[in-house]
């Protein structure tokens, strides 16, 4: 959906996308990591998010 809107508006895609690690509160990310991913936060790649 973001790609489509970016294409339609002419906005650059790289300016629209942000890694989840940079957008989510660190404490919430720790909880998600523990209960959902069962991984250390530093081991989570952007492709997995």
mmCIF entry with sequence, helices, sheets and N, C-alpha, C, O atoms, coordinates in Angstrom:
data_MODEL
# 
_entry.id   MODEL 
# 
_entity.id                         1 
_entity.type                       polymer 
_entity.pdbx_number_of_molecules   1 
# 
_entity_poly.entity_id                      1 
_entity_poly.type                           'polypeptide(L)' 
_entity_poly.nstd_linkage                   no 
_entity_poly.nstd_monomer                   no 
_entity_poly.pdbx_seq_one_letter_code       
;(UNK)(UNK)(UNK)(UNK)(UNK)(UNK)(UNK)(UNK)(UNK)(UNK)(UNK)(UNK)(UNK)(UNK)(UNK)(UNK)
(UNK)(UNK)(UNK)(UNK)(UNK)(UNK)(UNK)(UNK)(UNK)(UNK)(UNK)(UNK)(UNK)(UNK)(UNK)(UNK)
(UNK)(UNK)(UNK)(UNK)(UNK)(UNK)(UNK)(UNK)(UNK)(UNK)(UNK)(UNK)(UNK)(UNK)(UNK)(UNK)
(UNK)
;
_entity_poly.pdbx_seq_one_letter_code_can   XXXXXXXXXXXXXXXXXXXXXXXXXXXXXXXXXXXXXXXXXXXXXXXXX 
_entity_poly.pdbx_strand_id                 A 
# 
loop_
_entity_poly_seq.entity_id 
_entity_poly_seq.num 
_entity_poly_seq.mon_id 
_entity_poly_seq.hetero 
1 1  UNK n 
1 2  UNK n 
1 3  UNK n 
1 4  UNK n 
1 5  UNK n 
1 6  UNK n 
1 7  UNK n 
1 8  UNK n 
1 9  UNK n 
1 10 UNK n 
1 11 UNK n 
1 12 UNK n 
1 13 UNK n 
1 14 UNK n 
1 15 UNK n 
1 16 UNK n 
1 17 UNK n 
1 18 UNK n 
1 19 UNK n 
1 20 UNK n 
1 21 UNK n 
1 22 UNK n 
1 23 UNK n 
1 24 UNK n 
1 25 UNK n 
1 26 UNK n 
1 27 UNK n 
1 28 UNK n 
1 29 UNK n 
1 30 UNK n 
1 31 UNK n 
1 32 UNK n 
1 33 UNK n 
1 34 UNK n 
1 35 UNK n 
1 36 UNK n 
1 37 UNK n 
1 38 UNK n 
1 39 UNK n 
1 40 UNK n 
1 41 UNK n 
1 42 UNK n 
1 43 UNK n 
1 44 UNK n 
1 45 UNK n 
1 46 UNK n 
1 47 UNK n 
1 48 UNK n 
1 49 UNK n 
# 
_struct_asym.id          A 
_struct_asym.entity_id   1 
# 
loop_
_struct_conf.conf_type_id 
_struct_conf.id 
_struct_conf.pdbx_PDB_helix_id 
_struct_conf.beg_label_comp_id 
_struct_conf.beg_label_asym_id 
_struct_conf.beg_label_seq_id 
_struct_conf.pdbx_beg_PDB_ins_code 
_struct_conf.end_label_comp_id 
_struct_conf.end_label_asym_id 
_struct_conf.end_label_seq_id 
_struct_conf.pdbx_end_PDB_ins_code 
_struct_conf.beg_auth_comp_id 
_struct_conf.beg_auth_asym_id 
_struct_conf.beg_auth_seq_id 
_struct_conf.end_auth_comp_id 
_struct_conf.end_auth_asym_id 
_struct_conf.end_auth_seq_id 
_struct_conf.pdbx_PDB_helix_class 
_struct_conf.details 
_struct_conf.pdbx_PDB_helix_length 
HELX_P HELX_P1 AA1 UNK A 2  ? UNK A 9  ? UNK A 2  UNK A 9  1 ? 8 
HELX_P HELX_P2 AA2 UNK A 13 ? UNK A 15 ? UNK A 13 UNK A 15 5 ? 3 
HELX_P HELX_P3 AA3 UNK A 20 ? UNK A 23 ? UNK A 20 UNK A 23 1 ? 4 
HELX_P HELX_P4 AA4 UNK A 26 ? UNK A 32 ? UNK A 26 UNK A 32 1 ? 7 
HELX_P HELX_P5 AA5 UNK A 33 ? UNK A 37 ? UNK A 33 UNK A 37 3 ? 5 
HELX_P HELX_P6 AA6 UNK A 41 ? UNK A 43 ? UNK A 41 UNK A 43 5 ? 3 
HELX_P HELX_P7 AA7 UNK A 46 ? UNK A 48 ? UNK A 46 UNK A 48 5 ? 3 
# 
_struct_conf_type.id          HELX_P 
_struct_conf_type.criteria    ? 
_struct_conf_type.reference   ? 
# 
loop_
_atom_site.group_PDB 
_atom_site.id 
_atom_site.type_symbol 
_atom_site.label_atom_id 
_atom_site.label_alt_id 
_atom_site.label_comp_id 
_atom_site.label_asym_id 
_atom_site.label_entity_id 
_atom_site.label_seq_id 
_atom_site.pdbx_PDB_ins_code 
_atom_site.Cartn_x 
_atom_site.Cartn_y 
_atom_site.Cartn_z 
_atom_site.occupancy 
_atom_site.B_iso_or_equiv 
_atom_site.pdbx_formal_charge 
_atom_site.auth_seq_id 
_atom_site.auth_comp_id 
_atom_site.auth_asym_id 
_atom_site.auth_atom_id 
_atom_site.pdbx_PDB_model_num 
ATOM 1   N N  . UNK A 1 1  ? 0.819  -1.187  0.000  1.00 0.00 ? 1  UNK A N  1 
ATOM 2   C CA . UNK A 1 1  ? 0.000  0.000   0.000  1.00 0.00 ? 1  UNK A CA 1 
ATOM 3   C C  . UNK A 1 1  ? 0.873  1.265   0.000  1.00 0.00 ? 1  UNK A C  1 
ATOM 4   O O  . UNK A 1 1  ? 0.577  2.225   -0.712 1.00 0.00 ? 1  UNK A O  1 
ATOM 5   N N  . UNK A 1 2  ? 1.933  1.261   0.790  1.00 0.00 ? 2  UNK A N  1 
ATOM 6   C CA . UNK A 1 2  ? 2.831  2.414   0.827  1.00 0.00 ? 2  UNK A CA 1 
ATOM 7   C C  . UNK A 1 2  ? 3.503  2.602   -0.522 1.00 0.00 ? 2  UNK A C  1 
ATOM 8   O O  . UNK A 1 2  ? 3.652  3.729   -0.994 1.00 0.00 ? 2  UNK A O  1 
ATOM 9   N N  . UNK A 1 3  ? 3.911  1.500   -1.144 1.00 0.00 ? 3  UNK A N  1 
ATOM 10  C CA . UNK A 1 3  ? 4.549  1.592   -2.461 1.00 0.00 ? 3  UNK A CA 1 
ATOM 11  C C  . UNK A 1 3  ? 3.589  2.195   -3.486 1.00 0.00 ? 3  UNK A C  1 
ATOM 12  O O  . UNK A 1 3  ? 3.987  3.037   -4.291 1.00 0.00 ? 3  UNK A O  1 
ATOM 13  N N  . UNK A 1 4  ? 2.344  1.772   -3.458 1.00 0.00 ? 4  UNK A N  1 
ATOM 14  C CA . UNK A 1 4  ? 1.354  2.271   -4.411 1.00 0.00 ? 4  UNK A CA 1 
ATOM 15  C C  . UNK A 1 4  ? 1.119  3.765   -4.202 1.00 0.00 ? 4  UNK A C  1 
ATOM 16  O O  . UNK A 1 4  ? 1.108  4.533   -5.164 1.00 0.00 ? 4  UNK A O  1 
ATOM 17  N N  . UNK A 1 5  ? 0.931  4.179   -2.954 1.00 0.00 ? 5  UNK A N  1 
ATOM 18  C CA . UNK A 1 5  ? 0.705  5.603   -2.683 1.00 0.00 ? 5  UNK A CA 1 
ATOM 19  C C  . UNK A 1 5  ? 1.916  6.427   -3.077 1.00 0.00 ? 5  UNK A C  1 
ATOM 20  O O  . UNK A 1 5  ? 1.775  7.532   -3.602 1.00 0.00 ? 5  UNK A O  1 
ATOM 21  N N  . UNK A 1 6  ? 3.105  5.896   -2.825 1.00 0.00 ? 6  UNK A N  1 
ATOM 22  C CA . UNK A 1 6  ? 4.331  6.599   -3.179 1.00 0.00 ? 6  UNK A CA 1 
ATOM 23  C C  . UNK A 1 6  ? 4.432  6.773   -4.692 1.00 0.00 ? 6  UNK A C  1 
ATOM 24  O O  . UNK A 1 6  ? 4.812  7.839   -5.176 1.00 0.00 ? 6  UNK A O  1 
ATOM 25  N N  . UNK A 1 7  ? 4.093  5.725   -5.431 1.00 0.00 ? 7  UNK A N  1 
ATOM 26  C CA . UNK A 1 7  ? 4.127  5.779   -6.891 1.00 0.00 ? 7  UNK A CA 1 
ATOM 27  C C  . UNK A 1 7  ? 3.109  6.782   -7.417 1.00 0.00 ? 7  UNK A C  1 
ATOM 28  O O  . UNK A 1 7  ? 3.412  7.568   -8.314 1.00 0.00 ? 7  UNK A O  1 
ATOM 29  N N  . UNK A 1 8  ? 1.905  6.756   -6.862 1.00 0.00 ? 8  UNK A N  1 
ATOM 30  C CA . UNK A 1 8  ? 0.845  7.655   -7.326 1.00 0.00 ? 8  UNK A CA 1 
ATOM 31  C C  . UNK A 1 8  ? 1.148  9.115   -7.015 1.00 0.00 ? 8  UNK A C  1 
ATOM 32  O O  . UNK A 1 8  ? 0.840  9.997   -7.816 1.00 0.00 ? 8  UNK A O  1 
ATOM 33  N N  . UNK A 1 9  ? 1.751  9.377   -5.852 1.00 0.00 ? 9  UNK A N  1 
ATOM 34  C CA . UNK A 1 9  ? 2.009  10.758  -5.456 1.00 0.00 ? 9  UNK A CA 1 
ATOM 35  C C  . UNK A 1 9  ? 3.337  11.293  -5.987 1.00 0.00 ? 9  UNK A C  1 
ATOM 36  O O  . UNK A 1 9  ? 3.576  12.500  -5.972 1.00 0.00 ? 9  UNK A O  1 
ATOM 37  N N  . UNK A 1 10 ? 4.204  10.381  -6.459 1.00 0.00 ? 10 UNK A N  1 
ATOM 38  C CA . UNK A 1 10 ? 5.510  10.796  -6.949 1.00 0.00 ? 10 UNK A CA 1 
ATOM 39  C C  . UNK A 1 10 ? 6.538  10.958  -5.840 1.00 0.00 ? 10 UNK A C  1 
ATOM 40  O O  . UNK A 1 10 ? 7.663  11.389  -6.091 1.00 0.00 ? 10 UNK A O  1 
ATOM 41  N N  . UNK A 1 11 ? 6.153  10.613  -4.612 1.00 0.00 ? 11 UNK A N  1 
ATOM 42  C CA . UNK A 1 11 ? 7.068  10.701  -3.480 1.00 0.00 ? 11 UNK A CA 1 
ATOM 43  C C  . UNK A 1 11 ? 8.091  9.571   -3.549 1.00 0.00 ? 11 UNK A C  1 
ATOM 44  O O  . UNK A 1 11 ? 7.778  8.472   -4.006 1.00 0.00 ? 11 UNK A O  1 
ATOM 45  N N  . UNK A 1 12 ? 9.305  9.840   -3.097 1.00 0.00 ? 12 UNK A N  1 
ATOM 46  C CA . UNK A 1 12 ? 10.340 8.805   -3.080 1.00 0.00 ? 12 UNK A CA 1 
ATOM 47  C C  . UNK A 1 12 ? 9.999  7.753   -2.035 1.00 0.00 ? 12 UNK A C  1 
ATOM 48  O O  . UNK A 1 12 ? 9.637  8.085   -0.906 1.00 0.00 ? 12 UNK A O  1 
ATOM 49  N N  . UNK A 1 13 ? 10.115 6.494   -2.410 1.00 0.00 ? 13 UNK A N  1 
ATOM 50  C CA . UNK A 1 13 ? 9.770  5.392   -1.520 1.00 0.00 ? 13 UNK A CA 1 
ATOM 51  C C  . UNK A 1 13 ? 10.691 5.332   -0.307 1.00 0.00 ? 13 UNK A C  1 
ATOM 52  O O  . UNK A 1 13 ? 10.226 5.070   0.802  1.00 0.00 ? 13 UNK A O  1 
ATOM 53  N N  . UNK A 1 14 ? 11.982 5.568   -0.494 1.00 0.00 ? 14 UNK A N  1 
ATOM 54  C CA . UNK A 1 14 ? 12.908 5.470   0.640  1.00 0.00 ? 14 UNK A CA 1 
ATOM 55  C C  . UNK A 1 14 ? 12.632 6.521   1.710  1.00 0.00 ? 14 UNK A C  1 
ATOM 56  O O  . UNK A 1 14 ? 13.040 6.348   2.858  1.00 0.00 ? 14 UNK A O  1 
ATOM 57  N N  . UNK A 1 15 ? 11.959 7.588   1.362  1.00 0.00 ? 15 UNK A N  1 
ATOM 58  C CA . UNK A 1 15 ? 11.569 8.597   2.343  1.00 0.00 ? 15 UNK A CA 1 
ATOM 59  C C  . UNK A 1 15 ? 10.307 8.229   3.092  1.00 0.00 ? 15 UNK A C  1 
ATOM 60  O O  . UNK A 1 15 ? 9.987  8.838   4.112  1.00 0.00 ? 15 UNK A O  1 
ATOM 61  N N  . UNK A 1 16 ? 9.590  7.241   2.598  1.00 0.00 ? 16 UNK A N  1 
ATOM 62  C CA . UNK A 1 16 ? 8.330  6.823   3.205  1.00 0.00 ? 16 UNK A CA 1 
ATOM 63  C C  . UNK A 1 16 ? 8.479  5.631   4.136  1.00 0.00 ? 16 UNK A C  1 
ATOM 64  O O  . UNK A 1 16 ? 7.653  5.427   5.027  1.00 0.00 ? 16 UNK A O  1 
ATOM 65  N N  . UNK A 1 17 ? 9.518  4.851   3.936  1.00 0.00 ? 17 UNK A N  1 
ATOM 66  C CA . UNK A 1 17 ? 9.699  3.635   4.720  1.00 0.00 ? 17 UNK A CA 1 
ATOM 67  C C  . UNK A 1 17 ? 10.727 3.848   5.823  1.00 0.00 ? 17 UNK A C  1 
ATOM 68  O O  . UNK A 1 17 ? 11.773 4.461   5.607  1.00 0.00 ? 17 UNK A O  1 
ATOM 69  N N  . UNK A 1 18 ? 10.415 3.337   6.997  1.00 0.00 ? 18 UNK A N  1 
ATOM 70  C CA . UNK A 1 18 ? 11.322 3.421   8.135  1.00 0.00 ? 18 UNK A CA 1 
ATOM 71  C C  . UNK A 1 18 ? 11.400 2.050   8.793  1.00 0.00 ? 18 UNK A C  1 
ATOM 72  O O  . UNK A 1 18 ? 10.388 1.353   8.871  1.00 0.00 ? 18 UNK A O  1 
ATOM 73  N N  . UNK A 1 19 ? 12.565 1.651   9.264  1.00 0.00 ? 19 UNK A N  1 
ATOM 74  C CA . UNK A 1 19 ? 12.673 0.361   9.941  1.00 0.00 ? 19 UNK A CA 1 
ATOM 75  C C  . UNK A 1 19 ? 11.816 0.335   11.204 1.00 0.00 ? 19 UNK A C  1 
ATOM 76  O O  . UNK A 1 19 ? 11.671 1.350   11.886 1.00 0.00 ? 19 UNK A O  1 
ATOM 77  N N  . UNK A 1 20 ? 11.260 -0.807  11.503 1.00 0.00 ? 20 UNK A N  1 
ATOM 78  C CA . UNK A 1 20 ? 10.422 -0.951  12.690 1.00 0.00 ? 20 UNK A CA 1 
ATOM 79  C C  . UNK A 1 20 ? 11.213 -0.612  13.946 1.00 0.00 ? 20 UNK A C  1 
ATOM 80  O O  . UNK A 1 20 ? 10.679 -0.004  14.873 1.00 0.00 ? 20 UNK A O  1 
ATOM 81  N N  . UNK A 1 21 ? 12.482 -1.003  13.978 1.00 0.00 ? 21 UNK A N  1 
ATOM 82  C CA . UNK A 1 21 ? 13.306 -0.724  15.152 1.00 0.00 ? 21 UNK A CA 1 
ATOM 83  C C  . UNK A 1 21 ? 13.364 0.772   15.460 1.00 0.00 ? 21 UNK A C  1 
ATOM 84  O O  . UNK A 1 21 ? 13.474 1.157   16.624 1.00 0.00 ? 21 UNK A O  1 
ATOM 85  N N  . UNK A 1 22 ? 13.293 1.610   14.442 1.00 0.00 ? 22 UNK A N  1 
ATOM 86  C CA . UNK A 1 22 ? 13.376 3.049   14.634 1.00 0.00 ? 22 UNK A CA 1 
ATOM 87  C C  . UNK A 1 22 ? 12.021 3.676   14.934 1.00 0.00 ? 22 UNK A C  1 
ATOM 88  O O  . UNK A 1 22 ? 11.963 4.820   15.386 1.00 0.00 ? 22 UNK A O  1 
ATOM 89  N N  . UNK A 1 23 ? 10.934 2.953   14.694 1.00 0.00 ? 23 UNK A N  1 
ATOM 90  C CA . UNK A 1 23 ? 9.591  3.506   14.832 1.00 0.00 ? 23 UNK A CA 1 
ATOM 91  C C  . UNK A 1 23 ? 8.857  3.057   16.089 1.00 0.00 ? 23 UNK A C  1 
ATOM 92  O O  . UNK A 1 23 ? 7.869  3.678   16.482 1.00 0.00 ? 23 UNK A O  1 
ATOM 93  N N  . UNK A 1 24 ? 9.324  1.995   16.721 1.00 0.00 ? 24 UNK A N  1 
ATOM 94  C CA . UNK A 1 24 ? 8.625  1.424   17.868 1.00 0.00 ? 24 UNK A CA 1 
ATOM 95  C C  . UNK A 1 24 ? 9.384  1.760   19.144 1.00 0.00 ? 24 UNK A C  1 
ATOM 96  O O  . UNK A 1 24 ? 10.614 1.727   19.176 1.00 0.00 ? 24 UNK A O  1 
ATOM 97  N N  . UNK A 1 25 ? 8.637  2.084   20.192 1.00 0.00 ? 25 UNK A N  1 
ATOM 98  C CA . UNK A 1 25 ? 9.212  2.346   21.502 1.00 0.00 ? 25 UNK A CA 1 
ATOM 99  C C  . UNK A 1 25 ? 10.105 1.168   21.912 1.00 0.00 ? 25 UNK A C  1 
ATOM 100 O O  . UNK A 1 25 ? 9.676  0.019   21.808 1.00 0.00 ? 25 UNK A O  1 
ATOM 101 N N  . UNK A 1 26 ? 11.325 1.422   22.370 1.00 0.00 ? 26 UNK A N  1 
ATOM 102 C CA . UNK A 1 26 ? 12.243 0.331   22.706 1.00 0.00 ? 26 UNK A CA 1 
ATOM 103 C C  . UNK A 1 26 ? 11.681 -0.673  23.715 1.00 0.00 ? 26 UNK A C  1 
ATOM 104 O O  . UNK A 1 26 ? 11.931 -1.872  23.596 1.00 0.00 ? 26 UNK A O  1 
ATOM 105 N N  . UNK A 1 27 ? 10.927 -0.197  24.704 1.00 0.00 ? 27 UNK A N  1 
ATOM 106 C CA . UNK A 1 27 ? 10.345 -1.121  25.688 1.00 0.00 ? 27 UNK A CA 1 
ATOM 107 C C  . UNK A 1 27 ? 9.309  -2.030  25.034 1.00 0.00 ? 27 UNK A C  1 
ATOM 108 O O  . UNK A 1 27 ? 9.256  -3.225  25.325 1.00 0.00 ? 27 UNK A O  1 
ATOM 109 N N  . UNK A 1 28 ? 8.496  -1.471  24.161 1.00 0.00 ? 28 UNK A N  1 
ATOM 110 C CA . UNK A 1 28 ? 7.500  -2.268  23.446 1.00 0.00 ? 28 UNK A CA 1 
ATOM 111 C C  . UNK A 1 28 ? 8.192  -3.265  22.517 1.00 0.00 ? 28 UNK A C  1 
ATOM 112 O O  . UNK A 1 28 ? 7.743  -4.403  22.378 1.00 0.00 ? 28 UNK A O  1 
ATOM 113 N N  . UNK A 1 29 ? 9.269  -2.843  21.890 1.00 0.00 ? 29 UNK A N  1 
ATOM 114 C CA . UNK A 1 29 ? 10.021 -3.733  21.011 1.00 0.00 ? 29 UNK A CA 1 
ATOM 115 C C  . UNK A 1 29 ? 10.582 -4.927  21.788 1.00 0.00 ? 29 UNK A C  1 
ATOM 116 O O  . UNK A 1 29 ? 10.597 -6.048  21.280 1.00 0.00 ? 29 UNK A O  1 
ATOM 117 N N  . UNK A 1 30 ? 11.042 -4.686  23.013 1.00 0.00 ? 30 UNK A N  1 
ATOM 118 C CA . UNK A 1 30 ? 11.532 -5.782  23.854 1.00 0.00 ? 30 UNK A CA 1 
ATOM 119 C C  . UNK A 1 30 ? 10.421 -6.789  24.139 1.00 0.00 ? 30 UNK A C  1 
ATOM 120 O O  . UNK A 1 30 ? 10.654 -7.996  24.094 1.00 0.00 ? 30 UNK A O  1 
ATOM 121 N N  . UNK A 1 31 ? 9.220  -6.304  24.430 1.00 0.00 ? 31 UNK A N  1 
ATOM 122 C CA . UNK A 1 31 ? 8.082  -7.187  24.706 1.00 0.00 ? 31 UNK A CA 1 
ATOM 123 C C  . UNK A 1 31 ? 7.714  -7.979  23.459 1.00 0.00 ? 31 UNK A C  1 
ATOM 124 O O  . UNK A 1 31 ? 7.502  -9.189  23.532 1.00 0.00 ? 31 UNK A O  1 
ATOM 125 N N  . UNK A 1 32 ? 7.637  -7.308  22.319 1.00 0.00 ? 32 UNK A N  1 
ATOM 126 C CA . UNK A 1 32 ? 7.326  -7.993  21.064 1.00 0.00 ? 32 UNK A CA 1 
ATOM 127 C C  . UNK A 1 32 ? 8.387  -9.037  20.740 1.00 0.00 ? 32 UNK A C  1 
ATOM 128 O O  . UNK A 1 32 ? 8.075  -10.153 20.323 1.00 0.00 ? 32 UNK A O  1 
ATOM 129 N N  . UNK A 1 33 ? 9.623  -8.662  20.937 1.00 0.00 ? 33 UNK A N  1 
ATOM 130 C CA . UNK A 1 33 ? 10.713 -9.580  20.666 1.00 0.00 ? 33 UNK A CA 1 
ATOM 131 C C  . UNK A 1 33 ? 10.590 -10.833 21.517 1.00 0.00 ? 33 UNK A C  1 
ATOM 132 O O  . UNK A 1 33 ? 10.757 -11.945 21.016 1.00 0.00 ? 33 UNK A O  1 
ATOM 133 N N  . UNK A 1 34 ? 10.302 -10.662 22.788 1.00 0.00 ? 34 UNK A N  1 
ATOM 134 C CA . UNK A 1 34 ? 10.250 -11.797 23.699 1.00 0.00 ? 34 UNK A CA 1 
ATOM 135 C C  . UNK A 1 34 ? 9.059  -12.711 23.416 1.00 0.00 ? 34 UNK A C  1 
ATOM 136 O O  . UNK A 1 34 ? 9.215  -13.929 23.339 1.00 0.00 ? 34 UNK A O  1 
ATOM 137 N N  . UNK A 1 35 ? 7.872  -12.126 23.261 1.00 0.00 ? 35 UNK A N  1 
ATOM 138 C CA . UNK A 1 35 ? 6.667  -12.943 23.140 1.00 0.00 ? 35 UNK A CA 1 
ATOM 139 C C  . UNK A 1 35 ? 6.357  -13.401 21.718 1.00 0.00 ? 35 UNK A C  1 
ATOM 140 O O  . UNK A 1 35 ? 5.800  -14.482 21.526 1.00 0.00 ? 35 UNK A O  1 
ATOM 141 N N  . UNK A 1 36 ? 6.706  -12.606 20.736 1.00 0.00 ? 36 UNK A N  1 
ATOM 142 C CA . UNK A 1 36 ? 6.353  -12.940 19.356 1.00 0.00 ? 36 UNK A CA 1 
ATOM 143 C C  . UNK A 1 36 ? 7.509  -13.559 18.575 1.00 0.00 ? 36 UNK A C  1 
ATOM 144 O O  . UNK A 1 36 ? 7.337  -14.588 17.922 1.00 0.00 ? 36 UNK A O  1 
ATOM 145 N N  . UNK A 1 37 ? 8.661  -12.948 18.639 1.00 0.00 ? 37 UNK A N  1 
ATOM 146 C CA . UNK A 1 37 ? 9.787  -13.372 17.812 1.00 0.00 ? 37 UNK A CA 1 
ATOM 147 C C  . UNK A 1 37 ? 10.714 -14.349 18.524 1.00 0.00 ? 37 UNK A C  1 
ATOM 148 O O  . UNK A 1 37 ? 11.400 -15.144 17.881 1.00 0.00 ? 37 UNK A O  1 
ATOM 149 N N  . UNK A 1 38 ? 10.734 -14.289 19.849 1.00 0.00 ? 38 UNK A N  1 
ATOM 150 C CA . UNK A 1 38 ? 11.626 -15.132 20.660 1.00 0.00 ? 38 UNK A CA 1 
ATOM 151 C C  . UNK A 1 38 ? 13.083 -14.978 20.212 1.00 0.00 ? 38 UNK A C  1 
ATOM 152 O O  . UNK A 1 38 ? 13.828 -15.951 20.098 1.00 0.00 ? 38 UNK A O  1 
ATOM 153 N N  . UNK A 1 39 ? 13.460 -13.720 19.965 1.00 0.00 ? 39 UNK A N  1 
ATOM 154 C CA . UNK A 1 39 ? 14.825 -13.410 19.535 1.00 0.00 ? 39 UNK A CA 1 
ATOM 155 C C  . UNK A 1 39 ? 15.328 -12.180 20.272 1.00 0.00 ? 39 UNK A C  1 
ATOM 156 O O  . UNK A 1 39 ? 14.547 -11.408 20.828 1.00 0.00 ? 39 UNK A O  1 
ATOM 157 N N  . UNK A 1 40 ? 16.638 -12.011 20.267 1.00 0.00 ? 40 UNK A N  1 
ATOM 158 C CA . UNK A 1 40 ? 17.253 -10.794 20.774 1.00 0.00 ? 40 UNK A CA 1 
ATOM 159 C C  . UNK A 1 40 ? 16.975 -9.695  19.753 1.00 0.00 ? 40 UNK A C  1 
ATOM 160 O O  . UNK A 1 40 ? 17.052 -9.938  18.549 1.00 0.00 ? 40 UNK A O  1 
ATOM 161 N N  . UNK A 1 41 ? 16.655 -8.498  20.219 1.00 0.00 ? 41 UNK A N  1 
ATOM 162 C CA . UNK A 1 41 ? 16.286 -7.397  19.323 1.00 0.00 ? 41 UNK A CA 1 
ATOM 163 C C  . UNK A 1 41 ? 17.345 -7.160  18.255 1.00 0.00 ? 41 UNK A C  1 
ATOM 164 O O  . UNK A 1 41 ? 17.003 -6.952  17.091 1.00 0.00 ? 41 UNK A O  1 
ATOM 165 N N  . UNK A 1 42 ? 18.614 -7.185  18.622 1.00 0.00 ? 42 UNK A N  1 
ATOM 166 C CA . UNK A 1 42 ? 19.685 -6.936  17.652 1.00 0.00 ? 42 UNK A CA 1 
ATOM 167 C C  . UNK A 1 42 ? 19.761 -8.009  16.575 1.00 0.00 ? 42 UNK A C  1 
ATOM 168 O O  . UNK A 1 42 ? 20.340 -7.776  15.514 1.00 0.00 ? 42 UNK A O  1 
ATOM 169 N N  . UNK A 1 43 ? 19.183 -9.183  16.832 1.00 0.00 ? 43 UNK A N  1 
ATOM 170 C CA . UNK A 1 43 ? 19.223 -10.280 15.863 1.00 0.00 ? 43 UNK A CA 1 
ATOM 171 C C  . UNK A 1 43 ? 18.078 -10.214 14.854 1.00 0.00 ? 43 UNK A C  1 
ATOM 172 O O  . UNK A 1 43 ? 18.067 -10.967 13.880 1.00 0.00 ? 43 UNK A O  1 
ATOM 173 N N  . UNK A 1 44 ? 17.114 -9.317  15.081 1.00 0.00 ? 44 UNK A N  1 
ATOM 174 C CA . UNK A 1 44 ? 15.965 -9.198  14.186 1.00 0.00 ? 44 UNK A CA 1 
ATOM 175 C C  . UNK A 1 44 ? 16.346 -8.329  12.998 1.00 0.00 ? 44 UNK A C  1 
ATOM 176 O O  . UNK A 1 44 ? 16.794 -7.195  13.171 1.00 0.00 ? 44 UNK A O  1 
ATOM 177 N N  . UNK A 1 45 ? 16.169 -8.852  11.804 1.00 0.00 ? 45 UNK A N  1 
ATOM 178 C CA . UNK A 1 45 ? 16.479 -8.117  10.582 1.00 0.00 ? 45 UNK A CA 1 
ATOM 179 C C  . UNK A 1 45 ? 15.240 -7.390  10.093 1.00 0.00 ? 45 UNK A C  1 
ATOM 180 O O  . UNK A 1 45 ? 14.123 -7.809  10.395 1.00 0.00 ? 45 UNK A O  1 
ATOM 181 N N  . UNK A 1 46 ? 15.412 -6.308  9.345  1.00 0.00 ? 46 UNK A N  1 
ATOM 182 C CA . UNK A 1 46 ? 14.276 -5.564  8.805  1.00 0.00 ? 46 UNK A CA 1 
ATOM 183 C C  . UNK A 1 46 ? 13.401 -6.436  7.917  1.00 0.00 ? 46 UNK A C  1 
ATOM 184 O O  . UNK A 1 46 ? 12.191 -6.216  7.848  1.00 0.00 ? 46 UNK A O  1 
ATOM 185 N N  . UNK A 1 47 ? 13.978 -7.415  7.240  1.00 0.00 ? 47 UNK A N  1 
ATOM 186 C CA . UNK A 1 47 ? 13.210 -8.286  6.353  1.00 0.00 ? 47 UNK A CA 1 
ATOM 187 C C  . UNK A 1 47 ? 12.217 -9.141  7.134  1.00 0.00 ? 47 UNK A C  1 
ATOM 188 O O  . UNK A 1 47 ? 11.207 -9.573  6.580  1.00 0.00 ? 47 UNK A O  1 
ATOM 189 N N  . UNK A 1 48 ? 12.490 -9.388  8.407  1.00 0.00 ? 48 UNK A N  1 
ATOM 190 C CA . UNK A 1 48 ? 11.623 -10.223 9.228  1.00 0.00 ? 48 UNK A CA 1 
ATOM 191 C C  . UNK A 1 48 ? 10.458 -9.437  9.810  1.00 0.00 ? 48 UNK A C  1 
ATOM 192 O O  . UNK A 1 48 ? 9.503  -10.037 10.305 1.00 0.00 ? 48 UNK A O  1 
ATOM 193 N N  . UNK A 1 49 ? 10.512 -8.122  9.763  1.00 0.00 ? 49 UNK A N  1 
ATOM 194 C CA . UNK A 1 49 ? 9.521  -7.314  10.446 1.00 0.00 ? 49 UNK A CA 1 
ATOM 195 C C  . UNK A 1 49 ? 8.327  -7.095  9.618  1.00 0.00 ? 49 UNK A C  1 
ATOM 196 O O  . UNK A 1 49 ? 7.389  -6.428  10.052 1.00 0.00 ? 49 UNK A O  1 
# 
